Amino acid sequence: MIKQFTLTILAASVLSACSLAPKYTRPDFPVAANYDTTSPTSSSNALRASELGWRAFFHDQRLQALISTALVNNRDLRVAALRIEEARSLYNIQSADLLPNLNGVATGNRGRGPSSTGTSLVSSNYQVGLSLASFELDFFGRVRSLNDAALAQYLSTEEAQRSAHITLVSEVAKAYLAERAFAEQQALAQQTYESRAAAYDLSKQRFEVGAQSALDLRQDEALTQNAKVSELVLRRQRAQAMNALTLLVGQSLTDLPPVQPLSAQIIRSDFFVGMPSDLLQQRPDIRSAEQTLLAANANIGAARAAFFPRISLTAGVGTASSELSGLFESGTRAWSFAPQLVLPIFEGGRNMANLNLTEVRKNIAVANYEKNIQVAFREVADALVAKDLLDEQIEAQRLAQVAQEDRMKLADQRFQNGISSSLDVLDAQRELFQAQLSLVQARLLRLTNAIDLYRSLGGGLQETTIATAPAK
């Protein structure tokens, strides 16, 4: 019996290699073959973003401390890690169906009932042995397809966690730089307010002695209050940016290294970009979407197998006796073998509807996969286009600020010499303030664009640089 039972299980394992899942073919790449940019995208000396650790990418020690803390305490990343454990457990549960479930069984019952002579009779029955509980012979690959789907879903969750890791690194960096930009702009607004408040006090003294008109006084007052409004708005925005950064980090921001101004931030953007097709290997979110597509493809095989007969085995082997003390005596061996075949005849269109459902879900997975590729292509293309233009914008903005500073000095000299009115000075002050704010904003845009390029090329997963060889 044991020999026959073993042969049956081996035969079922061989036959279960059959699968009705459609052959997987990766969808065509739904974007252009090259990036539409004049910047070089594949320098022989450039490093791949995925090979550059975030500690080498971000030189600011305060930012490094924030990222390191966020990777430990951020709740979204913690949930993503737990999702991996969940998917792994589901896969292990599903893969257990590929093997027979053997159970040790011990039963006993004792009862009283009538006999043929009309008297009551006490009967007993005791059994001990091994049982095989409804093991499905997977002739048409239903169980195998479900196992493949669970494995692909587990791998998809793993890639999704990597994508969440990369996103968290970039979001912490951008939140930190945004807070620094608001801080610098707030400092400029505070300086401007103090300067205009002093000028307003002087204007009041001049007005009181009749050396300045009421119109000029009100203009000075309006500019002073506008500077105060700007300082209050920037103070609020900085506080909200700090709250957003604290949420990302996952704990209070204390005992951190000193800050660095935006002008001292060194973030590289000379990465090996390659072709858009390289994004399939660089981006974990694309790999996650493809694993989801593979899971949907495998589910079609399980749905197709539901149209065919399902064969299962239930068996047991052991000893049985009417006396507990005689369970292991000679002649008490017992066995049972109960194969079952279930052939679907009428199920109200359930199997067909389930097959249609799996095919629709596969089409949805294809569309999501293609959308992930298109989004990744746009992110890289946008970052490449902005890279050189932002450098030029910052230089132009710096020169504009220098020009406004010179204009401010000349306007003040003309006003002191009585050549022009205070309106020219007020207008020069306003334009200089806006130029200073714009320069800070332009520097922030260049830094965040470099971070976006780093993230969109798969950078941020490694903490330290894993390779320094030039790309081929």
TORNUDREN-655469 format. One record per residue (C-alpha): x, y, z; residue in three letters. Coordinates in steps of 0.001 Angstrom, whole numbers, plus 524288, in hexadecimal, padded with zeros to 5 digits. Layout:
<pts>
XYZala
...
</pts>
This chain:
<pts>
800008000080000met
80AE0809A58039Dile
811DF8069A7F6D4lys
8059E808C07EEB4gln
802B9815337F611phe
8106681A8E7F372thr
80FAA817387E4F7leu
802A981E347E3F3thr
8082D82AAE7E9DEile
8140B82A597E0D2leu
80B6B8286A7D4F0ala
802FD833F27D90Bala
80EFD83C887DA76ser
8136B839397CC9Cval
8061F83B897C6AEleu
80485848787CDBEser
80EFA84E6A7C505ala
80421851497BB30cys
7FF8585F727BB36ser
7F4A88665E7B3E6leu
7F9EF874027B6A4ala
7FC8587BD27AA27pro
80AB887DA17A670lys
80F6C88A797ABFCtyr
81430894967A250thr
819198A19E7A74Carg
810E68ACB97A17Epro
8173A8B5BD797B8asp
81E348C19379D42phe
813E38CC7879C9Dpro
81D628D80679BB0val
827698DD7779236ala
834378D66079050ala
83C248E242794A4asn
83AA88EDFC79D80tyr
837A58FAAE79688asp
842D49029C79C0Fthr
84F50908C079727thr
8568E905087A393ser
85F348F8E47A2CDpro
8588A8ED5C7A969thr
863538E32B7A910ser
870C48E8257AC93ser
87B308DDB47AE0Dser
87FCB8E40C7BAB3asn
8724C8E5617C0B7ala
86D9B8DD017CBEEleu
860688D65F7CC42arg
8574D8DC917D629ala
853B88CF377DBA2ser
862138CCC97DEBBglu
8641B8D9A87E5F0leu
860B48D8AB7F44Fgly
858898E38D7FA0Ftrp
8633D8E70A803D9arg
86C3B8EA0D7F864ala
861688F15B7F156phe
85D898F9ED7FCCFphe
8696F9002D80341his
861D7907E580D75asp
863E09009181A4Bgln
85734905DC81FDCarg
84FBE9006681439leu
856CE8F35A8156Bgln
852858F265823A0ala
8447B8F56F81FE0leu
8442C8EB1681536ile
84A5B8E0E181DF8ser
8403A8E38282887thr
834F98E35781ECDala
838E18D60E81982leu
837588D0A682741val
82B828D81582C2Fasn
823158DB928207Basn
8160C8D49D82205arg
813088D37681382asp
81FD78CC6A8112Fleu
81D468C3E781D03arg
810048C00981764val
816728BD0E80A48ala
820088B3ED81119ala
814E28AD2E8182Fleu
80DDC8AB9180B2Darg
8196B8A366806C0ile
817DA89A7A81279glu
809608999080FA7glu
80BA0895F480165ala
8161988C1D80532arg
80CC48857380E9Aser
80209884F98044Fleu
80B8787EF07FAAFtyr
80FC7874B18049Fasn
801888717280749ile
7FEA086FF47F8DBgln
80AE5868017F5EEser
8071E85E6B800A8ala
7FC21859A47F7BFasp
80656854077EE74leu
809D9849AA7F888leu
8012283FA97FF30pro
7FCA6842C680CDFasn
7FF5583714815A9leu
7F930836E58231Basn
7FAA782DCD82E88gly
7ED2882969832C7val
7E8888229783F07ala
7D9F38204D840E2thr
7D190818B884A34gly
7C3148170884C2Fasn
7BA8B80EEA8550Carg
7ABC680DC385465gly
79FDD80593857F2arg
795C2800CB84E54gly
78BF17F5A984C50pro
7907C7E86C84789ser
789697DE4C83F1Fser
784F07D71384B4Ethr
77E117E315850A3gly
787DB7E5D285B54thr
790877F1C285C13ser
79E647F07A8574Aleu
7AA3F7F8B385ABEval
7B3AE7FA7C84F3Cser
7C10F800CD84EB9ser
7CA36804C9843C8asn
7D80280A49844C4tyr
7E0E680E7183989gln
7EEB7813E683889val
7F5EC8175082BE8gly
7F9538212182146leu
7EF73827E781895ser
7F07282F3680BBFleu
7E624839E180B7Eala
7E0CE83C687FDD9ser
7ED7483E4C7F62Dphe
7EA78843D57E8B2glu
7F13383D777DD0Dleu
7F496849B17D576asp
7F3428441D7C7BAphe
7EF858513F7C1ADphe
7F85D85A207C9B4gly
7EDF5861217D1B2arg
7F5988603C7DE71val
80269863197D776arg
7FCB786F517D12Aser
7F7A88742D7DE30leu
80519871D37E3FCasn
80B9E879587D8DEasp
802168848C7DAE9ala
80511885057E97Dala
813B0884F77E6C5leu
8128C890137DCEEala
80A45897D87E675gln
81477895E77F0FDtyr
81F4589A8E7E7E5leu
816D68A6327E3FAser
8154B8AA027F23Cthr
823EE8A8DE7F435glu
826848B1FA7E8CAglu
81C148BB547EDC6ala
823528BC357FAADgln
82FDC8BFB37F36Farg
828768CA2E7EC07ser
8230C8CF8F7F8D4ala
830F58CFDB7FE36his
835C68D7D57F29Cile
82A2F8E10E7F359thr
82C2A8E34C801E6leu
83A798E6FC80017val
8370F8F0FD7F5ABser
82B448F6657FCEEglu
833098F87D80973val
83D958FF8F801B5ala
833D59083D7FAA2lys
82C6290B4180725ala
8391290EFB80DF0tyr
83D70917C1802C4leu
82FF691E078021Dala
830C89213D81096glu
83E5F926FF80E89arg
8396192F4580325ala
82E2F9349580B5Aphe
837CD937698164Eala
840AF93F3D80D44glu
835399467C8074Cgln
82FDB94969814D7gln
83D1194F02818D3ala
83CEE957B380CBEleu
82F1595C0F80FCBala
832D395F0D81DCDgln
83E7D967348195Cgln
8360D96E4D80F7Dthr
82BAA9711A819B2tyr
835859767782351glu
83B8597F0E818B7ser
82E569842081455arg
829DA9863E82257ala
835CC98EB4824A6ala
833159961581806ala
824EE997D981C10tyr
828F299DA78292Easp
831BC9A720821EDleu
826909AA97818B9ser
81DBC9ADB68243Flys
827EA9B7048299Bgln
8294D9BD8181C3Farg
81A829BE7481AF3phe
819459C4C982853glu
822949CFBB82462val
81C3B9D13C8171Bgly
8276F9CB8980F37ala
81F599C04E809BAgln
811919BF30804A4ser
806D59B6B480A62ala
806969AEBA7FDD5leu
814E99AAF37FF50asp
812989A7BE80D9Cleu
8075699E8E80A5Darg
80F5B997EB7FFD0gln
81A3B9956E80992asp
810439901A81325glu
80A3398724808D4ala
8176F9818B804FFleu
81AC897F4281346thr
80E28977E9815B1gln
80FC0970188092Dasn
81D2496BCF80DE0ala
81711967DC81AD6lys
80CA295FFA813BBval
817049591D80BA5ser
81EB9955DC817F5glu
812969504481EA5leu
80ED394833812B7val
81C7F942A881187leu
81CEF93FCE8201Barg
810549380881ECFarg
81532930CE812CDgln
821E792D7081999arg
81AB0928188257Eala
811ED91FCE81CBAgln
81DBB91AE58152Eala
8240A9170F82200met
817B090FB2825D4asn
817DA90879818DAala
82620904F681AD7leu
823659002B828A8thr
818818F7728237Bleu
821868F18081957leu
82C748EF4E82325val
823128E93D82CE0gly
827FC8EFE783934gln
82BB48FD1A83ECBser
8374E903B783863leu
84172905308432Bthr
8503B903FF844A5asp
852F19065783647leu
85F5D90B7282FD4pro
85F87919E682C04pro
8584391E6781FE2val
85E599226C81305gln
8590E92D1380A03pro
853A69296C7FCCDleu
85F3C92FAD7F60Cser
8684B926077FD0Eala
86089919DE7F936gln
868149116C7EF91ile
85F56907A87E894ile
86417901577DC12arg
85BA08FED27D02Cser
865668F9187C66Dasp
85FE18EB537C655phe
860348E0E27BBFAphe
852718E1737B67Fval
852F98D82F7AAFCgly
846CD8D48D7A364met
838B18D4DD7A855pro
838928C6017A7BCser
842D28C5F07B299asp
838348CA987BBDDleu
8333E8BC7A7BC76leu
83F498B9007C46Bgln
8410D8C6147CB5Fgln
833668C8357D0D5arg
82DBF8BF097DB33pro
820128C4977D924asp
820688BFBE7CB0Bile
825508B2757CF76arg
81A648B2187D983ser
810378B5017CF17ala
815B08AA367C676glu
814F58A0587D191gln
806C58A4347D38Ethr
804B98A1A97C513leu
80B168944C7C66Aleu
801F68912F7D1C5ala
7F626894E87C995ala
7FB3B88C6C7BE79asn
7FC87880BA7C79Dala
7EEC9882B17CCD4asn
7E9A7880BD7BF08ile
7EFA68731E7BF42gly
7E88386FFD7CBEEala
7DBB9875017C63Fala
7DD5D86CAB7BA09arg
7E05A8609F7C219ala
7D340862337C908ala
7CC7285D857BC91phe
7D3028502F7BD95phe
7D0EE844F27C724pro
7D6C1846297D493arg
7DC35839BC7DA83ile
7DF5E838A97E8EDser
7E3FE82DAD7F19Bleu
7E02482A967FF6Dthr
7E72B81F35805CCala
7EB0C819B8812DFgly
7F35880ED18187Cval
7F4A6809FD8266Agly
7EEFA800648301Ethr
7E1247FE408352Dala
7DBA47F6348403Fser
7CF727F5048486Eser
7D8187F4BA85481glu
7E1887FF87857FDleu
7EB797F5AA85CD0ser
7EB337EE6684FE7gly
7EE6D7F9C4846D5leu
7FC397F551843D0phe
7FA1D7E69484381glu
7FBDC7DEC78370Fser
7F0857DECE82DBCgly
7EBBD7EC6B8316Fthr
7F1757F3AE825B3arg
7E7657FBE681E5Fala
7E7AB804DA8129Etrp
7DE8880CD980A35ser
7DFCF812D67FCB1phe
7D55181C017F751ala
7D8558230A7EA7Fpro
7CE7C82D357E61Dgln
7CC168331E7D8B8leu
7C3F983F7A7D768val
7BFE78433E7C9A4leu
7B94D850797C805pro
7AC8B84EB07C07File
7A41285A387C429phe
7A8C8865707CC95glu
7A08D870B47C79Agly
7AB8A876C37BF9Cgly
7B42B878797CB90arg
7C07C873037C558asn
7BED487AF57B8E9met
7BC80887547C0B8ala
7C87D884797C905asn
7D0BC882847BCC5leu
7CBCF88F627B72Casn
7CEF8895E77C412leu
7DD0C891087C3FFthr
7DEE5895767B5F5glu
7D99F8A2F87B905val
7E2938A3DC7C4CAarg
7EE048A03D7BC2Clys
7EA768AB1A7B2BAasn
7E9DF8B4757BE3File
7F7438AFB87C29Bala
7FC8A8B1F77B4D2val
7F73F8BFD77B4C9ala
7FCFF8C2997C241asn
80A148BCFC7BE02tyr
80A578C5947B1ECglu
806358D16D7B9DBlys
811538CF207C37Basn
81ADD8CF197B81Dile
8150D8DB877B274gln
815938E27B7BF97val
823B48DE4A7C18Dala
8273E8E2F07B3D8phe
821088F0317B64Barg
827D18F1D47C370glu
835288EF3A7BD87val
8326E8F7917B184ala
82D8D902FE7B9BDasp
839719026C7C28Cala
842C0901FF7B6F9leu
83C4B90D8C7B04Fval
83C88915A77BCBBala
84A84912367C09Alys
851EE91B7E7B7AAasp
84739925BC7B6FEleu
846DD927397C5C0leu
85580929CE7C616asp
85392934B47BC4Bglu
847BD939B57C3CEgln
84F7093AAB7D07Eile
85A74942117C9E7glu
850D094B667C38Aala
849C194D417D071gln
8568E94FF47D781arg
85A2F95A537CD8Dleu
84C999603D7CEEBala
84E75961247DD9Agln
85BAF967B77DBDBval
8556B9716B7D28Fala
84A6F974207DC43gln
85457976617E71Bglu
85B79980657DEA8asp
84E8B9869F7DB02arg
84AF3987A27E959met
857B998E7E7EC8Clys
8564E9981A7E133leu
8481799B037E46Dala
84B8F99DCA7F288asp
856A99A6D37EE7Cgln
84DBE9AE4D7E536arg
843819AF8E7EFE3phe
84D7E9B4607F9D2gln
8522E9BE897EFFDasn
844409C2CD7ED07gly
844CC9BE857DEDAile
839BF9B4857DFB2ser
82E539B1C17E8AAser
82D0A9A73D7F2DBser
8246D99F8C7E95Fleu
8307699B5F7E1E8asp
836CA996827EE77val
82A8998F357F2ADleu
82922988D37E568asp
8377D984CF7E586ala
835EE97EFE7F321gln
82A1D977277EEE1arg
830BE971ED7E2B4glu
83D1996E5A7EA2Eleu
83534966D27F43Bphe
82E3795F1F7E994gln
83B2095C467E2C4ala
840DE956F97EF6Agln
8351794E1D7F1A7leu
83577949707E385ser
843DD945D17E480leu
8414293D5B7F074val
835D1936ED7E96Dgln
83E11934577DD4Dala
848A392DD17E575arg
83E4D925567EBCEleu
838F79216D7DE78leu
8466F91D577D9B8arg
848C2914FA7E5C8leu
83B6F90E8A7E571thr
83CF190BEB7D6EBasn
849D3904DD7D975ala
843048FCDD7E3F9ile
837E38F9A37DA9Dasp
841938F50F7D054leu
8489E8ECBF7DA76tyr
83BDB8E69D7DEF5arg
836198E4BC7D160ser
842418DD0F7CD63leu
841028D3E27D90Agly
84A4B8DACF7E25Dgly
8485A8DAE17F101gly
8470D8CC687F3DFleu
855358CA827F7EDgln
85B188D1AB8037Cglu
869058D0F97FE79thr
86E648D0997F0BBthr
86EDA8C2A57EBD2ile
8768E8C4A87DF4Dala
87FDB8CE9A7D9A6thr
882C18C8AD7CC6Bala
87E958D1057C0D1pro
872428CD267B9BEala
873E88C5E27AD10lys
</pts>
